[in-house]
Amino acid sequence: MRDTVYDDSQYIIEKIRSAGKPIRLVSNTAARTGQELWEDLQTKGLDFALTEIITSGDMLLDINLKLGL
């Protein structure tokens, strides 16, 4: 599934944005950072801003920083 891009994916992303709705991509990967995922999405023609991508690994890092771990 990692390399699967469904037909009309970018079109749907653009329709959501044009309707003024915020969009987020949430991934349960802890092995890849949001930056790595963003780079991969760009090569697949999916236009997300880095700030629109949330990974479990990034969330864990944020939580650990807040807890001083």
Order of alpha helices (4+ residues) and beta strands (2+ residues): alpha-beta-alpha-beta-alpha
